[in-house]
Amino acid sequence: MKISLVVLTAGKMMGKEIPITAAEFRIGKDPSCQLKPAAGVSDKHCAFLVKQGKLFLVDLGSAEGTFVNDNKISAEVELKPKDKVKVGPLLFEVKIEAPAAAMKPAAAVAVPAAKPAVVAPAAKPVEKVEPKKSSGDGDDDLDDLLFDDDDKAPSGTKPSWKDAIPEAGAEKDAGGSGATSEGGAKPEEKPKPTANTSDAAAALFAKFRLKK
């Protein structure tokens, strides 16, 4: 801790700092005093005391008195920085500088590396299931039920049950096929070629649909 008195008295000593390096710093005309003004003070006027890092001031029974911030002291008082001390014709300002504390460098704190962000895989778009298109009224479903791959035509297409539906007027042809002429004998029916199972099933479904 550095302690000094800054001279505020007008004159050639104004602004000068007087360091206080002893545990007891006395002002007066006595040869034992550290500061001996020429006039205006007692032989042993006052003393500055440094104790436990603090500065105190005590009057030693002077005739003129000792003042701190314009207040006459009668006992030992503690001084603070910027306090004004008046000793006879002399005026001082107390200056106290605390030593700078040794600053230890802050220990470097290791910051853990940030984990890479996990990117979730993009969700696959939901495939829209298109309903199976049919030719109408379940026609394709009936074709799949009645015909297999062996019944495909040379062109590669399956036959349809619709192929077995006779066209309107087909039963009454020019020869009167399927009906007896008036007063005449029933014409001899020509033997029909044997149809395979698929044709029979198609004809059966055709008749069923015609009856509806």
C-alpha positions as CSV (number, residue, x, y, z in Angstrom):
1,M,0.0,0.0,0.0
2,K,1.4,3.4,-1.0
3,I,0.4,6.4,1.3
4,S,1.3,10.0,0.6
5,L,0.2,13.5,1.5
6,V,-0.4,15.9,-1.5
7,V,0.4,19.5,-0.6
8,L,-2.6,21.8,-1.3
9,T,-1.1,24.9,0.3
10,A,-0.4,27.7,-2.2
11,G,3.2,28.1,-3.0
12,K,6.2,26.4,-4.6
13,M,5.4,23.1,-2.8
14,M,1.8,22.9,-4.0
15,G,1.0,19.6,-5.7
16,K,4.1,17.9,-4.3
17,E,3.6,14.4,-2.8
18,I,5.2,13.7,0.6
19,P,5.4,9.9,1.0
20,I,4.7,8.3,4.4
21,T,7.0,5.3,4.7
22,A,7.3,4.9,8.4
23,A,4.7,3.3,10.8
24,E,4.6,6.7,12.6
25,F,5.0,9.9,10.6
26,R,5.1,13.1,12.9
27,I,4.8,16.7,12.0
28,G,6.2,19.5,14.2
29,K,9.2,21.7,15.0
30,D,10.9,19.0,17.2
31,P,14.0,17.5,15.6
32,S,12.5,14.0,16.0
33,C,9.6,14.9,13.6
34,Q,9.8,13.7,10.0
35,L,8.2,16.9,8.6
36,K,9.4,20.2,10.2
37,P,7.5,23.3,9.0
38,A,9.2,26.6,9.7
39,A,6.4,28.2,11.7
40,G,2.7,27.9,12.6
41,V,2.9,24.4,14.2
42,S,3.7,23.0,17.7
43,D,6.9,21.2,18.5
44,K,5.1,17.9,18.3
45,H,1.9,18.7,16.5
46,C,0.4,15.5,15.1
47,A,1.3,12.0,13.9
48,F,0.1,9.8,11.1
49,L,0.0,6.1,12.1
50,V,0.0,3.1,9.7
51,K,-1.6,0.1,11.3
52,Q,-2.8,-3.1,9.7
53,G,-3.0,-1.5,6.2
54,K,-5.0,1.5,7.4
55,L,-4.0,5.1,8.0
56,F,-4.9,6.9,11.2
57,L,-4.2,10.5,12.5
58,V,-3.8,11.6,16.1
59,D,-3.2,15.1,17.5
60,L,-0.3,15.3,19.9
61,G,-1.7,18.1,22.1
62,S,-1.0,21.0,19.7
63,A,-2.0,24.5,20.6
64,E,-3.4,25.2,17.1
65,G,-5.3,21.9,16.7
66,T,-5.4,19.4,13.9
67,F,-8.4,19.3,11.5
68,V,-9.8,16.6,9.2
69,N,-12.3,17.9,6.6
70,D,-12.6,21.1,8.6
71,N,-13.4,19.2,11.8
72,K,-11.0,19.5,14.8
73,I,-10.1,16.1,16.1
74,S,-9.6,15.2,19.7
75,A,-8.8,11.5,19.4
76,E,-7.3,9.1,16.9
77,V,-9.3,8.9,13.6
78,E,-9.0,6.8,10.5
79,L,-8.3,8.6,7.3
80,K,-9.7,7.7,3.9
81,P,-8.5,8.7,0.4
82,K,-9.3,12.3,-0.6
83,D,-9.6,13.4,3.1
84,K,-8.3,16.9,3.7
85,V,-6.0,17.4,6.7
86,K,-5.1,20.9,8.1
87,V,-2.0,21.2,10.3
88,G,-1.4,24.8,11.2
89,P,-1.0,26.8,7.9
90,L,-0.5,23.5,5.9
91,L,-3.2,21.7,4.0
92,F,-2.9,18.2,2.7
93,E,-4.9,15.7,0.8
94,V,-4.6,12.0,1.8
95,K,-3.7,9.7,-1.1
96,I,-3.8,5.9,-0.5
97,E,-3.1,3.5,-3.3
98,A,-3.8,-0.2,-2.7
99,P,-1.4,-2.6,-4.4
100,A,-2.7,-4.2,-7.5
101,A,-3.7,-7.8,-6.7
102,A,-1.7,-10.3,-8.6
103,M,-4.2,-11.6,-11.1
104,K,-3.9,-15.3,-11.9
105,P,-4.7,-16.1,-15.5
106,A,-8.0,-17.9,-15.7
107,A,-7.6,-21.6,-16.4
108,A,-8.7,-22.4,-19.9
109,V,-11.9,-24.4,-19.8
110,A,-12.0,-27.1,-22.3
111,V,-15.2,-26.9,-24.2
112,P,-16.3,-30.3,-25.5
113,A,-16.7,-30.5,-29.2
114,A,-20.3,-30.3,-30.3
115,K,-21.7,-33.5,-31.6
116,P,-22.6,-33.5,-35.3
117,A,-26.3,-33.1,-35.8
118,V,-28.0,-36.4,-36.7
119,V,-30.0,-35.8,-39.9
120,A,-33.0,-38.1,-40.0
121,P,-33.5,-39.8,-43.4
122,A,-36.2,-38.2,-45.4
123,A,-39.4,-40.1,-45.2
124,K,-40.4,-41.8,-48.4
125,P,-43.5,-40.5,-50.0
126,V,-46.5,-42.7,-49.5
127,E,-47.3,-44.4,-52.8
128,K,-50.8,-43.8,-53.8
129,V,-52.5,-47.0,-54.7
130,E,-54.5,-46.5,-57.8
131,P,-57.7,-48.6,-57.8
132,K,-57.8,-51.1,-60.6
133,K,-59.6,-49.7,-63.5
134,S,-62.4,-51.9,-64.9
135,S,-64.3,-51.8,-68.1
136,G,-67.4,-51.3,-66.1
137,D,-69.7,-53.3,-63.8
138,G,-66.9,-55.7,-62.9
139,D,-66.4,-56.9,-66.5
140,D,-62.6,-57.3,-66.1
141,D,-63.1,-59.2,-62.8
142,L,-65.4,-61.7,-64.6
143,D,-62.9,-62.1,-67.4
144,D,-60.2,-62.9,-64.9
145,L,-62.4,-65.4,-63.2
146,L,-63.7,-67.2,-66.3
147,F,-60.6,-67.2,-68.5
148,D,-57.0,-68.2,-67.8
149,D,-53.8,-67.5,-69.6
150,D,-54.4,-70.5,-71.9
151,D,-57.5,-68.9,-73.4
152,K,-55.6,-65.9,-74.7
153,A,-56.2,-65.1,-78.3
154,P,-53.2,-65.2,-80.8
155,S,-52.9,-61.4,-80.3
156,G,-52.2,-61.9,-76.6
157,T,-55.6,-60.6,-75.3
158,K,-58.0,-62.6,-73.1
159,P,-61.4,-63.3,-74.5
160,S,-64.3,-61.6,-72.7
161,W,-67.5,-63.1,-71.5
162,K,-69.2,-60.4,-73.5
163,D,-68.2,-62.3,-76.7
164,A,-70.7,-64.9,-75.8
165,I,-73.7,-62.5,-75.8
166,P,-75.6,-62.8,-79.0
167,E,-76.4,-59.6,-80.8
168,A,-80.0,-58.5,-80.9
169,G,-81.9,-60.4,-83.6
170,A,-79.2,-63.0,-84.0
171,E,-81.5,-65.8,-82.8
172,K,-83.9,-65.0,-85.7
173,D,-81.9,-65.4,-88.8
174,A,-83.1,-65.5,-92.3
175,G,-83.6,-69.3,-92.2
176,G,-85.8,-69.2,-89.2
177,S,-83.1,-70.8,-87.1
178,G,-84.4,-71.7,-83.6
179,A,-88.2,-71.4,-84.5
180,T,-90.6,-73.8,-86.3
181,S,-92.4,-72.7,-89.3
182,E,-96.1,-72.7,-89.2
183,G,-97.4,-76.1,-90.1
184,G,-94.0,-77.3,-91.1
185,A,-91.6,-79.7,-89.5
186,K,-89.0,-78.5,-87.2
187,P,-85.8,-78.1,-89.2
188,E,-83.1,-80.5,-88.2
189,E,-80.6,-78.8,-85.9
190,K,-77.1,-79.0,-86.9
191,P,-74.8,-80.4,-84.2
192,K,-73.0,-77.6,-82.4
193,P,-69.3,-77.9,-81.9
194,T,-68.3,-78.9,-78.4
195,A,-67.3,-75.7,-76.5
196,N,-64.6,-75.7,-74.0
197,T,-65.3,-75.0,-70.3
198,S,-64.4,-71.4,-70.6
199,D,-67.0,-70.9,-73.4
200,A,-69.6,-72.7,-71.5
201,A,-69.0,-70.6,-68.4
202,A,-69.1,-67.4,-70.5
203,A,-72.4,-68.4,-72.1
204,L,-73.8,-69.2,-68.6
205,F,-72.9,-65.8,-67.3
206,A,-74.2,-64.2,-70.5
207,K,-77.6,-65.8,-69.9
208,F,-77.6,-64.8,-66.3
209,R,-77.0,-61.2,-67.3
210,L,-79.7,-61.2,-69.9
211,K,-82.3,-62.4,-67.4
212,K,-81.6,-59.5,-65.1
